[in-house]
Amino acid sequence: MNAYVAGIIFGVLIGVIAVVSSSIRKKKFDKNNVHYDERQLLIRGRGANYGFITVIILNMIYALFFYSVTVDIVSPQLVIIAIMFLGILVDVVYCVLNSAYIMVGQKVKSWIALAVVVIMCNLYAAISNADDIDLASRYMNGFFINVSICVLFTGILIAMVIRMLLDKRGDANEES
């Protein structure tokens, strides 16, 4: 067994251990009732609607006006994936800015830490795949996926920080 296979097996093993221990901890120690309230569910539905409409409109604009011009410069897969990530970003940012992004009773800081971890991991993967850049290639490579995920989660992180600062400012105004 070479080092690569051992690394894959070790990584999967660590992942399984983390998931199992997390679920055991949640069942034993997490007694608070976390849920989405009705207002949050309505906002999340409206956010998904806005994200879907964004994807449809951007796909139509790309297909009607830009496909023939950019097909030799940029891979169509790259554009479609970027449009999909923009739709997800519209949905999540709408939910975050309307306070419908986490369940009632959850902590915002743990979600911010998760977003930072995702950004750092994908940034590292993008840097390690940077030699594989070819805009006009007919396939998606790891670099563009990692950069897209990095941009998506950076947008989500910025929205979360803005929401957190707005909540703190609102709390300060209520106290005075």
C-alpha positions as CSV (number, residue, x, y, z in Angstrom):
1,M,0.0,0.0,0.0
2,N,1.5,3.3,-1.1
3,A,1.2,6.6,0.8
4,Y,-1.6,7.9,-1.4
5,V,-3.9,5.0,-0.7
6,A,-3.0,5.1,3.0
7,G,-3.9,8.8,3.1
8,I,-7.2,8.2,1.4
9,I,-8.1,5.4,3.9
10,F,-6.9,7.5,6.9
11,G,-8.9,10.5,5.7
12,V,-12.1,8.4,5.2
13,L,-11.6,6.8,8.6
14,I,-11.2,10.2,10.3
15,G,-14.3,11.5,8.5
16,V,-16.4,8.5,9.7
17,I,-15.1,8.9,13.3
18,A,-16.0,12.6,13.2
19,V,-19.5,12.0,11.9
20,V,-20.2,9.2,14.4
21,S,-18.8,11.1,17.4
22,S,-20.7,14.2,16.3
23,S,-24.0,12.3,16.0
24,I,-23.5,10.6,19.4
25,R,-22.7,13.9,21.1
26,K,-25.8,15.4,19.5
27,K,-28.1,12.7,20.8
28,K,-26.6,12.6,24.3
29,F,-25.9,16.3,25.1
30,D,-28.0,18.5,22.8
31,K,-31.3,18.9,24.7
32,N,-32.4,22.3,23.2
33,N,-35.1,22.3,20.6
34,V,-33.7,23.7,17.3
35,H,-36.1,24.3,14.5
36,Y,-37.1,26.8,11.8
37,D,-40.1,29.0,12.7
38,E,-42.8,29.8,10.2
39,R,-41.4,33.2,9.2
40,Q,-38.0,31.6,8.5
41,L,-39.6,28.9,6.3
42,L,-41.4,31.5,4.3
43,I,-38.3,33.6,3.8
44,R,-36.3,30.5,2.9
45,G,-38.9,29.6,0.3
46,R,-38.8,33.1,-1.1
47,G,-35.0,33.0,-1.2
48,A,-35.1,29.7,-3.1
49,N,-37.5,31.3,-5.6
50,Y,-35.2,34.3,-6.1
51,G,-32.2,32.0,-6.6
52,F,-34.1,29.9,-9.1
53,I,-35.3,32.9,-11.0
54,T,-31.7,34.2,-11.1
55,V,-30.4,31.0,-12.5
56,I,-33.1,30.9,-15.2
57,I,-32.6,34.5,-16.2
58,L,-28.8,34.2,-16.3
59,N,-29.0,31.0,-18.3
60,M,-31.3,32.6,-20.9
61,I,-29.1,35.7,-21.2
62,Y,-26.0,33.5,-21.6
63,A,-27.6,31.2,-24.1
64,L,-29.1,34.0,-26.2
65,F,-26.4,36.6,-26.2
66,F,-23.0,35.3,-24.9
67,Y,-22.7,31.6,-25.8
68,S,-21.5,32.1,-29.4
69,V,-19.2,34.9,-28.5
70,T,-17.5,33.2,-25.5
71,V,-17.6,29.5,-26.5
72,D,-14.0,29.6,-27.7
73,I,-12.7,31.6,-24.8
74,V,-14.5,30.0,-21.8
75,S,-15.8,26.5,-21.3
76,P,-19.6,26.5,-21.3
77,Q,-19.5,24.2,-18.3
78,L,-17.6,26.8,-16.4
79,V,-20.3,29.4,-17.1
80,I,-23.2,27.1,-16.2
81,I,-21.5,26.1,-12.9
82,A,-20.8,29.8,-12.2
83,I,-24.5,30.7,-12.8
84,M,-25.6,27.8,-10.6
85,F,-23.3,29.1,-7.8
86,L,-24.7,32.6,-8.3
87,G,-28.2,31.3,-7.8
88,I,-27.2,29.5,-4.6
89,L,-25.5,32.7,-3.4
90,V,-28.6,34.8,-4.1
91,D,-30.7,32.3,-2.1
92,V,-28.4,32.1,0.9
93,V,-27.6,35.8,1.1
94,Y,-31.3,36.6,1.0
95,C,-31.9,34.2,3.8
96,V,-29.0,35.4,5.8
97,L,-29.9,39.1,5.5
98,N,-33.5,38.3,6.5
99,S,-32.4,36.2,9.6
100,A,-33.6,32.9,8.2
101,Y,-30.3,31.2,7.7
102,I,-29.9,29.2,11.0
103,M,-32.4,27.4,13.1
104,V,-33.9,28.9,16.2
105,G,-31.5,28.0,19.1
106,Q,-28.3,27.5,17.0
107,K,-25.2,29.5,17.3
108,V,-24.0,31.7,14.5
109,K,-20.3,31.5,15.4
110,S,-20.2,27.8,14.7
111,W,-21.6,28.4,11.2
112,I,-19.1,31.2,10.6
113,A,-16.3,28.8,11.7
114,L,-17.6,26.2,9.3
115,A,-17.6,28.7,6.4
116,V,-14.0,29.7,7.2
117,V,-12.9,26.0,7.2
118,V,-14.6,25.4,3.8
119,I,-13.0,28.6,2.4
120,M,-9.5,27.6,3.6
121,C,-9.8,24.0,2.4
122,N,-11.0,25.0,-1.1
123,L,-8.4,27.8,-1.3
124,Y,-5.7,25.3,-0.5
125,A,-7.1,22.9,-3.1
126,A,-7.3,25.6,-5.7
127,I,-3.8,26.7,-5.1
128,S,-2.6,23.1,-5.4
129,N,-4.5,22.8,-8.7
130,A,-3.4,26.1,-10.1
131,D,-1.1,24.5,-12.7
132,D,-4.2,23.0,-14.3
133,I,-5.8,26.3,-15.5
134,D,-7.2,26.2,-19.0
135,L,-10.2,28.4,-19.6
136,A,-11.1,27.1,-23.1
137,S,-10.9,23.4,-22.1
138,R,-14.0,21.3,-22.7
139,Y,-14.1,20.0,-19.1
140,M,-14.3,21.4,-15.7
141,N,-11.2,20.9,-13.6
142,G,-10.7,21.1,-9.9
143,F,-9.3,24.6,-9.9
144,F,-12.5,26.2,-11.1
145,I,-14.7,24.1,-8.8
146,N,-12.6,25.0,-5.8
147,V,-12.5,28.7,-6.7
148,S,-16.3,28.7,-7.3
149,I,-16.9,27.2,-3.9
150,C,-14.4,29.6,-2.3
151,V,-16.2,32.6,-3.9
152,L,-19.6,31.2,-2.8
153,F,-18.7,30.7,0.8
154,T,-16.8,34.0,1.0
155,G,-20.1,35.7,-0.1
156,I,-22.0,33.7,2.5
157,L,-19.4,34.6,5.2
158,I,-19.6,38.3,4.3
159,A,-23.4,38.2,4.5
160,M,-23.2,36.4,7.9
161,V,-20.8,38.9,9.3
162,I,-23.0,41.8,8.1
163,R,-26.0,40.1,9.7
164,M,-24.2,39.6,12.9
165,L,-23.0,43.2,13.0
166,L,-26.6,44.4,12.2
167,D,-27.9,42.3,15.0
168,K,-25.3,43.7,17.5
169,R,-26.1,47.2,16.4
170,G,-29.9,46.5,16.9
171,D,-29.2,45.1,20.3
172,A,-27.1,48.2,21.3
173,N,-30.0,50.5,20.1
174,E,-32.5,48.5,22.1
175,E,-30.5,48.8,25.3
176,S,-30.1,52.6,25.1
